[in-house]
Amino acid sequence: MVVEGNGSQAVVSIKQLNVVMKPIASHTWKRILLTVIIVVAAWLVRLIMFPQMLFFQHVIGSLVLIILIQIVWEIFLAIHKFLDRKIPFSAGLYWRITLQLLIGIMFMLGFIALIVSGLDDYLPFPVTNVTKGMMIVSQVLMSIVINMTFISDHFIKQWKEGILFAERLEKEKAEMKYHHLKNQVNPHFLFNSLTSLDALIKSDPDLASRYVGHMAKVFRYVLEHKENEIVPLKTELEFIGHYLSLQKIRFGDALQIDVHVSDKAKEKGIVMVTLQLLIDNAIKHNEIHLQYPLKLQIAERKDYLLISNNKQPRIVMNSSKQGLLQLIELYAYLTDRALSVEDGPEFFSVQIPLL
């Protein structure tokens, strides 16, 4: 599957939409669940403590309780939003949580006092000290549960936003490394190409003309795909064909390339200029002579692409190996399958996950 740069922005947008929508759905289900639990628990308590109550009295009591829970929920939600504006969690976490819980508890205690003092004659059960105590405990617990639902949702939302922010930072970091890699490749490649071109113009003008043609196609590829992180392997191999033609003009038979990739694998994706970086790395770190040719192989290995070369080390003064390290980090961001490097005594190989 090939994923282009704009696709990652779409993924982030979808995630941002989910962050907005999920708390709404979460509130709804929590509200329904809390209502069901309280109504069922209250029904069971009434059955045990007041067996003389009739069925229709239980039904009416449950309907009143459902309405009460919805009213309390909306009131507590309004208080939560008001406190968010006046005393946000960032201003004092423990103070804010304590204040919100205390306001809820005081509200419910006042509500119970109203019921006991003014509505006790209408209740289908006697109001005793035991029932008063049970009402106080149940209403205080309901207040704490509802408020903690709002408080926990706030922190869950903050946590999700933190994850999205971290993902955006990783994305931007990977893009910066990718563009840094391309910026490293282009001047280095251009310098080598112009040096070779200068020598060819003097010795073989016709070959120099072919060389310029391949150079133009290489830079056209970079310009056409400069906004894409990932390109089809088929496209990358076509680009590498022109790039290798330039190198063959430079080194002749001292550079040997063997490519074995199926049509199916060519439909998969690869980070742009990956192959150029690895081939350039092999040329940079190895001696290339007709007697001891540098042999490059590009081969398919299931869902991976293997790039290998025989080792004929030469001393390189200015080599930080940052290009390869940044490529490893970039693939680690794009896929769970790792880019692996094997540096053996006779061969050097890099196995790239196809995307």
HELIX and SHEET records of a PDB file:
HELIX    1   1 GLY A    5  MET A   49  1                                  45    
HELIX    2   2 PHE A   55  LYS A   86  1                                  32    
HELIX    3   3 PHE A   89  ALA A   91  5                                   3    
HELIX    4   4 LEU A   93  GLY A  118  1                                  26    
HELIX    5   5 ASP A  120  TYR A  122  5                                   3    
HELIX    6   6 ASN A  129  SER A  203  1                                  75    
HELIX    7   7 PRO A  205  GLU A  224  1                                  20    
HELIX    8   8 LEU A  233  PHE A  251  1                                  19    
HELIX    9   9 GLY A  252  ALA A  254  5                                   3    
HELIX   10  10 ASP A  263  LYS A  266  1                                   4    
HELIX   11  11 THR A  274  HIS A  285  1                                  12    
HELIX   12  12 GLN A  322  LEU A  334  1                                  13    
SHEET    1   A 2 ILE A 230  PRO A 232  0                                        
SHEET    2   A 2 GLY A 269  VAL A 271 -1                                        
SHEET    1   B 5 LEU A 255  HIS A 260  0                                        
SHEET    2   B 5 LEU A 294  ARG A 301  1                                        
SHEET    3   B 5 TYR A 304  ASN A 310 -1                                        
SHEET    4   B 5 PHE A 347  PRO A 353 -1                                        
SHEET    5   B 5 SER A 340  ASP A 343 -1                                        
END                                                                             
